[in-house]
């Protein structure tokens, strides 16, 4: 058996019926008129999971939830319990596909089995097929999730072997008895007072560093985020919308303004959110604040657990000029990364390692039921992740991948989340929302190419590069 890390266990403890903790993405395949052979696809997935063995592991909880759960091998693993098919209603365009994806993303994963699903979505326009991947965040983070694509996808249409290397650790181990789990929990409980003291000491040192970092004006500003329609209690429903831009345009803007590509992505998202709120007459005077996950994974680390921290960036949505907005975002990003680096110098255990899952779950559910998170004076308005993908075309069962639109966890009190996946010549934005808070996420995604065009024009870089729409003929 393998014990979950504190961070991975925390994603389990955070989950409520409305606060789902699964991530995933929508992949569009150019399968042609014959579509995707479902039986052959199931067989291929089953074979390729030998290169991603964690997808054959399931959870076993410690009695009374006194300690973090463990991974064990699913001895009854059946790929068809996880790979399923569903039809897209006519005409099978982006909205119809996204509507079905939103319905599937609204449902929690069954904890009795390995925590993932792969839906084959048939009937997409012009002979396309879509795949919707869902996996629990406790299983792996976004960077590790991209590695699963390495196992399932190929760089040639007729490839017989995956890109992935055979893993060195393929088994989680046998199913332990409750007695053994309780014995291990007893040892963990015995050491918990020491862990708690260390945790509190690290938290105090981190708090002192945070207080020092807060003396910088840019850092103080990100803790004064305004409240928007996004920042209310979330419900269980989810919706997905998406858009794409050319990576070459992002790189041209990077070079023109001496910023990072991630700064440009944030600027596009900022412009889209600014226009969305302005059109509703709800644009706040203060700038929105965005959380930006940062991978802490060491180079060459191929483990599939979560290794992330976050920086908090001001989106300068109060600035009208798109170039000045980009510059302010870049400055805020640099300051946020410096603060994250300073805080990261104080190693601190995850609270999931210190407190029992039962206690964390009770606290989280009490806080959620009272609506305290959405009413907190300190808030983050939204989140944007950037997951790098391969710069070359990929194939699944011989069909070319023409778009990959990711989705990530919506947090309580933050009903909109954007993720960018860079693939081949494109950057695909997936915007995942609670539709009760953001009824029309397409109004946000339409703003992304518009924000790019405004920034390109203001930068005297001409018109944006046309990106192929995977739903068009």
C-alpha positions in Angstrom: 0.0 0.0 0.0 1.0 3.6 -0.5 0.0 6.4 1.9 -1.3 9.6 0.2 0.7 12.7 0.8 -0.8 15.4 3.0 -1.5 17.6 0.0 -3.2 14.8 -2.0 -5.3 13.8 1.1 -6.3 17.5 1.5 -8.0 17.4 -1.9 -10.1 14.6 -0.6 -11.0 16.3 2.6 -11.9 19.5 0.8 -14.6 17.8 -1.4 -18.2 18.5 -0.7 -21.3 17.7 -2.9 -20.9 21.2 -4.5 -17.2 21.6 -4.2 -15.9 19.0 -6.6 -12.2 18.2 -6.7 -11.8 16.7 -10.1 -9.9 18.2 -13.1 -9.8 17.2 -16.7 -10.2 18.4 -20.2 -11.9 18.1 -23.5 -9.9 16.7 -26.5 -11.2 17.0 -30.1 -10.2 14.2 -32.5 -10.4 14.3 -36.3 -11.8 10.8 -36.6 -13.6 11.1 -40.0 -17.0 9.7 -41.0 -16.3 6.3 -39.4 -15.8 7.8 -36.0 -13.7 6.2 -33.3 -13.9 2.4 -32.9 -15.0 2.2 -29.3 -14.0 -1.4 -28.7 -10.5 -0.8 -30.1 -10.2 2.4 -28.1 -11.0 0.6 -24.8 -8.5 -2.0 -25.7 -5.8 0.6 -26.4 -6.5 2.5 -23.1 -6.3 -0.8 -21.2 -2.9 -1.6 -22.7 -1.6 1.9 -22.3 -2.5 2.1 -18.6 0.5 -0.2 -18.0 2.5 3.1 -18.6 0.3 5.0 -16.2 -0.3 2.4 -13.4 -1.7 4.9 -10.9 -4.9 4.9 -12.9 -5.4 1.3 -11.7 -5.1 2.2 -8.0 -8.1 3.0 -5.7 -8.4 4.5 -2.3 -8.8 2.7 1.0 -9.8 4.8 4.0 -8.5 4.4 7.5 -11.3 3.4 9.9 -12.8 6.5 11.6 -10.7 8.6 9.1 -8.0 8.9 11.8 -5.2 9.1 9.2 -4.8 9.8 5.5 -6.1 7.1 3.1 -3.8 4.7 1.2 -3.6 3.6 -2.4 -4.1 0.0 -3.1 -4.3 -2.0 -6.4 -7.8 -2.4 -7.8 -7.8 -6.2 -8.2 -11.2 -6.0 -10.0 -10.1 -3.3 -12.4 -12.3 -3.1 -15.5 -11.5 -0.5 -18.1 -15.1 -0.3 -19.3 -16.1 0.9 -15.8 -14.1 4.0 -16.6 -14.2 4.4 -20.4 -17.8 5.3 -21.5 -19.6 6.7 -24.4 -22.2 9.4 -24.9 -23.8 11.1 -27.9 -23.7 14.8 -28.6 -27.0 16.3 -29.8 -27.2 17.7 -33.4 -25.6 19.7 -34.8 -22.7 18.7 -32.6 -21.0 22.1 -32.5 -18.9 23.6 -29.7 -21.9 24.7 -27.6 -23.6 21.3 -27.8 -20.3 19.5 -27.0 -19.6 21.9 -24.1 -23.1 21.5 -22.7 -22.6 17.7 -22.5 -19.1 18.1 -21.0 -20.5 20.5 -18.4 -23.1 17.9 -17.4 -20.4 15.2 -17.0 -18.2 17.6 -15.1 -21.0 18.3 -12.7 -21.0 14.7 -11.3 -18.6 13.6 -8.7 -16.3 10.6 -9.1 -17.2 7.3 -7.4 -14.7 6.7 -4.7 -15.2 2.9 -4.8 -13.1 2.7 -7.9 -10.0 4.4 -9.4 -10.8 8.0 -9.5 -11.1 8.8 -13.2 -13.4 8.6 -16.1 -12.8 8.9 -19.9 -15.9 9.7 -22.0 -16.0 9.1 -25.7 -18.4 11.8 -27.1 -19.8 10.8 -30.4 -21.6 12.9 -33.0 -19.4 16.0 -33.0 -19.8 18.1 -36.2 -18.0 17.1 -39.4 -17.0 13.6 -38.4 -15.2 14.6 -35.2 -15.1 12.8 -31.9 -14.4 14.4 -28.5 -12.9 12.8 -25.4 -13.7 14.2 -21.9 -11.1 13.2 -19.3 -12.0 13.5 -15.6 -9.6 12.6 -12.7 -9.5 13.5 -9.1 -7.0 16.1 -8.0 -5.7 13.8 -5.3 -4.6 11.4 -8.1 -2.2 13.8 -9.8 -1.7 17.5 -10.6 -1.9 19.2 -14.0 1.8 18.6 -15.0 1.5 15.0 -14.0 -1.8 14.8 -15.8 -0.2 16.0 -19.0 2.1 12.9 -18.6 -0.9 10.7 -18.9 -1.4 12.1 -22.4 2.1 10.8 -23.1 0.8 7.3 -22.4 -2.4 7.5 -24.3 -1.3 9.7 -27.3 1.1 9.1 -30.1 3.3 11.3 -32.4 2.5 9.2 -35.4 -1.0 8.0 -36.6 0.2 4.4 -36.9 2.3 4.2 -33.8 2.3 0.9 -31.8 4.4 1.9 -28.8 3.6 4.9 -26.5 6.0 7.8 -25.9 6.0 7.1 -22.2 8.8 5.1 -20.6 7.8 2.0 -18.6 7.4 3.1 -15.0 9.6 1.7 -12.3 6.8 1.6 -9.7 3.8 -0.2 -11.1 2.0 -1.4 -8.0 0.4 0.3 -5.0 0.4 -3.0 -3.0 -2.2 -5.3 -1.6 -5.3 -4.4 0.3 -4.2 -3.9 4.0 -6.5 -5.0 6.9 -8.3 -2.5 9.0 -6.2 -3.6 11.9 -3.0 -2.8 10.1 -4.4 0.6 9.1 -5.4 1.4 12.6 -2.0 0.4 13.9 -0.3 2.7 11.4 -2.8 5.5 12.3 -1.8 5.0 16.0 1.8 5.6 15.1 0.9 8.6 13.1 -1.2 10.0 16.0 1.7 9.4 18.4 3.9 11.7 16.3 1.2 14.3 15.6 2.0 16.6 18.6 5.6 16.9 17.3 4.3 17.5 13.8 1.8 20.1 15.1 4.6 22.0 16.9 6.7 22.0 13.8 3.8 23.1 11.6 2.9 26.0 13.9 6.6 27.0 14.1 6.8 27.0 10.3 3.5 28.8 10.0 4.8 31.6 12.3 8.0 32.0 10.3 6.0 32.0 7.1 3.7 34.6 8.6 6.6 36.8 9.5 7.9 36.6 5.9 4.4 37.4 4.6 4.3 40.5 6.8 7.6 41.6 5.4 6.5 41.0 1.8 3.3 42.9 2.4 5.3 46.1 2.9 5.6 46.2 -0.9 2.7 48.1 -2.5 2.2 45.5 -5.3 1.8 42.7 -2.7 -0.6 44.7 -0.5 -2.8 45.4 -3.5 -3.5 41.7 -4.3 -5.1 41.3 -0.8 -7.7 44.0 -1.6 -9.5 42.2 -4.3 -13.0 43.4 -5.0 -16.1 41.2 -4.7 -17.7 40.2 -8.0 -20.5 38.0 -9.2 -17.9 35.1 -9.3 -17.2 35.4 -5.6 -20.4 33.8 -4.1 -21.2 30.3 -2.8 -20.8 27.7 -5.5 -23.3 25.0 -6.3 -22.8 21.5 -7.9 -23.4 22.5 -11.5 -20.6 23.1 -14.0 -20.3 24.6 -17.5 -17.3 24.7 -19.9 -16.5 27.2 -22.7 -13.3 27.5 -24.7 -11.3 29.6 -27.2 -7.9 29.3 -28.9 -5.1 31.8 -29.9 -1.9 31.3 -31.7 1.3 30.7 -29.7 3.3 32.7 -32.2 1.2 35.8 -31.3 1.8 35.3 -27.6 5.6 35.0 -28.3 5.5 38.2 -30.4 3.9 40.1 -27.6 6.4 38.6 -25.1 9.3 39.9 -27.2 7.7 43.3 -27.9 7.2 44.1 -24.3 10.0 42.0 -22.6 7.5 40.0 -20.5 6.7 36.3 -20.1 4.3 34.3 -22.2 2.3 33.6 -19.0 2.0 37.4 -18.5 0.5 37.7 -21.9 -2.0 34.9 -21.1 -3.0 36.7 -17.9 -3.4 39.9 -19.9 -5.8 38.2 -22.4 -7.8 36.7 -19.5 -7.8 40.1 -17.7 -9.1 41.8 -20.9 -11.8 39.2 -21.3 -13.0 39.5 -17.7 -12.8 43.3 -17.8 -15.1 43.4 -20.9 -17.4 40.8 -19.5 -18.0 42.7 -16.2 -18.1 46.1 -18.0 -20.9 44.8 -20.4 -22.9 43.8 -17.3 -22.2 47.2 -15.7 -20.3 45.4 -12.9 -16.7 46.3 -13.5 -15.2 47.2 -10.1 -12.9 50.1 -9.6 -10.2 47.9 -7.9 -8.3 45.4 -10.1 -9.3 41.7 -10.0 -6.8 39.3 -8.4 -5.9 36.0 -9.9 -4.2 32.9 -8.3 -1.5 31.4 -10.5 -0.5 27.8 -9.6 3.3 27.2 -9.8 4.8 23.8 -10.1 7.4 23.0 -7.4 8.3 19.7 -9.2 12.1 19.3 -9.5 13.5 18.7 -13.0 13.4 15.0 -13.8 10.8 14.2 -11.1 8.3 11.9 -12.7 6.2 11.1 -9.6 2.4 11.6 -10.1 1.6 13.3 -6.8 0.7 17.0 -6.4 3.6 19.4 -6.2 2.2 22.9 -6.5 2.1 26.3 -4.8 0.4 29.5 -5.8 1.2 33.1 -6.6 -1.4 35.9 -6.5 -1.3 38.4 -9.3 -3.2 41.7 -9.9 -4.9 41.7 -13.3 -5.0 45.5 -13.7 -8.6 45.3 -14.8 -8.9 49.0 -13.8 -6.5 50.0 -16.6 -8.0 50.9 -19.9 -4.9 50.7 -22.1 -4.1 47.1 -23.0 -0.3 47.6 -23.2 -0.2 49.3 -19.8 -2.4 46.6 -18.4 0.1 44.0 -19.6 3.0 45.9 -18.1 1.3 46.1 -14.7 0.4 42.4 -14.8 4.1 41.6 -15.5 5.2 43.7 -12.6 2.6 42.1 -10.3 3.7 38.6 -11.5 7.4 39.4 -10.7 6.4 40.6 -7.2 4.1 37.7 -6.6 6.8 35.2 -7.6 9.3 36.9 -5.3 6.8 36.6 -2.4 6.1 33.0 -3.2 9.8 32.3 -3.3 10.3 34.0 0.1 7.4 32.0 1.6 8.7 28.8 0.0 12.0 29.2 1.8 10.2 28.2 5.0 9.4 24.5 4.5 6.1 23.6 6.1 4.1 20.4 6.0 0.7 20.3 4.4 -2.1 20.7 7.0 -3.2 17.3 5.6 -0.2 15.7 7.3 -0.9 17.4 10.6 -4.6 17.1 11.1 -6.7 14.0 10.8 -8.9 13.8 7.6 -12.1 13.6 9.8 -11.2 16.9 11.5 -10.4 18.7 8.3 -13.6 17.4 6.6 -15.7 18.5 9.6 -14.1 22.0 9.6 -14.5 22.4 5.8 -18.1 21.3 5.8 -18.9 23.6 8.7 -17.2 26.6 7.0 -18.9 25.8 3.7 -22.4 25.4 5.3 -22.0 28.8 7.0 -20.9 30.4 3.7 -17.8 31.9 5.5 -15.4 31.5 2.6 -17.5 33.6 0.1 -18.1 36.2 2.8 -14.4 36.5 3.8 -12.9 40.0 3.6 -9.8 38.6 1.8 -10.5 36.9 -1.5 -9.1 35.8 -4.8 -11.4 36.5 -7.8 -10.3 33.8 -10.2 -7.5 31.4 -11.1 -5.5 30.8 -14.3 -3.2 27.8 -14.8 -0.8 27.2 -17.7 -0.1 23.6 -18.6 2.6 23.2 -21.3 1.9 20.6 -23.9 3.9 19.2 -26.8 4.8 21.5 -29.8 4.1 18.7 -32.3 0.8 17.1 -33.5 -0.6 14.1 -31.5 -2.8 11.2 -32.4 -5.2 8.9 -30.6 -6.0 5.6 -32.3 -4.8 7.1 -35.6 -7.0 10.2 -35.3 -5.2 13.6 -35.1 -5.8 15.7 -32.0 -7.0 19.2 -33.1 -7.7 20.9 -29.8 -7.3 20.3 -26.0 -9.4 22.4 -23.7 -8.6 21.8 -20.0 -10.8 22.3 -17.0 -9.8 22.6 -13.4 -11.3 22.8 -9.9 -13.7 25.6 -9.1 -13.1 26.8 -5.5 -15.7 27.8 -3.0 -16.2 31.5 -3.3 -14.6 31.6 -6.8 -16.9 30.4 -9.4 -14.7 30.8 -12.5 -11.4 29.1 -13.3 -9.4 29.2 -16.5 -6.7 26.8 -17.7 -4.5 27.1 -20.8 -3.0 24.1 -22.6 -0.3 24.9 -25.2 -0.3 22.3 -28.0 1.4 22.4 -31.4 0.8 26.0 -32.7 -2.0 26.9 -30.4 -2.9 27.9 -26.9 -6.3 26.4 -25.9 -8.1 28.2 -23.1 -10.7 26.2 -21.1 -13.0 28.3 -18.9 -14.8 26.3 -16.2 -17.6 27.9 -14.3 -20.5 27.5 -12.0 -23.3 28.5 -14.4 -25.4 29.9 -11.5 -22.7 32.5 -11.1 -21.5 32.8 -14.7 -24.6 32.0 -16.9 -22.8 32.6 -20.2 -19.1 31.5 -20.0 -18.9 31.9 -23.8 -19.2 35.7 -23.2 -15.9 35.4 -21.4 -14.1 33.1 -24.0 -15.2 35.4 -26.9 -13.3 38.1 -25.1 -10.0 36.2 -25.3 -9.3 36.6 -29.0 -10.8 40.1 -28.8 -8.3 41.0 -26.1 -5.5 39.5 -28.2 -6.5 41.7 -31.2 -6.6 44.8 -29.0 -3.2 44.1 -27.6 -1.7 43.3 -31.0 -3.1 46.5 -32.5 -1.9 48.6 -29.6 1.6 47.0 -29.9 1.7 47.6 -33.7 2.0 43.9 -34.4 -0.8 43.6 -37.0 -3.7 41.2 -37.0 -3.8 38.0 -34.9 -2.9 34.8 -36.6 -5.9 32.7 -37.5 -6.2 29.5 -35.5 -8.0 26.5 -36.9 -11.3 25.8 -35.2 -11.5 22.1 -34.6 -15.3 22.2 -35.0 -15.3 23.7 -38.5 -15.2 21.7 -41.8 
